[in-house]
Amino acid sequence: MPASTSKGHQYPAYSQYPTSSMDCDEETMSHHGSAVPSVYSATSAGYMTGSSTSDYDSTQSASGVDFQEYMQDRYANAFNPIPLDRSMAVQAQSSGKLNAKHRELLELQQQAQARLARTRERFQDGMRDAREVRGDLEWTQKKVSSLQSKAARKHPKEYAKARARHPSPEY
């Protein structure tokens, strides 16, 4: 609860020191014997000498200006929330874009992992097929070599004539 709305509280009055000895009234000088005035309390009637137990009205001052309202206005004018709001909006947009890119990257990463898994499967299938082809070629090579040697033994003249016409490549 603000101090200006509570009626039962009493606040000590603040000492006011004048800027020159001309600001002091004669009664104050006679009480203290110096140019320092006694404790003042602010009331709606203005400054009055009094004790520290007098009522303090925070809504009024000697010049009739509400100190709280004055400070609130100064603060409101000093703080401009528009740049802060703009920067928060930009930050929110940037955060949203960053989150969207992060999700996109996660999706792309999952796609790449799925493609890698499919590629590995295909590679394994290709390796299995290559081993089968190699085995088939080795078996075929053995069969051809066996047939060549049988043909060379059974039909040496025809075999030599065929070799002359179609020489086999040397590997």
Buried (B, 14 or more C-beta within 10 A) or exposed (E): EEEBEEEEEEBEBEEBEEEEEEEBEEEBBEEEEEBBBBBBBBBEEEBEBBEEEBBBBBBBBEEEEBBEEEEEEEEEEEEEEEEEEEEEEEEEEEEEEEEEEEEEEEEEEEEEEEEEEEEEEEEEEEEEEEEEEEEEEEEEEEEEEEEEEEEBEEEEEEBEEEEEEEEEEEE
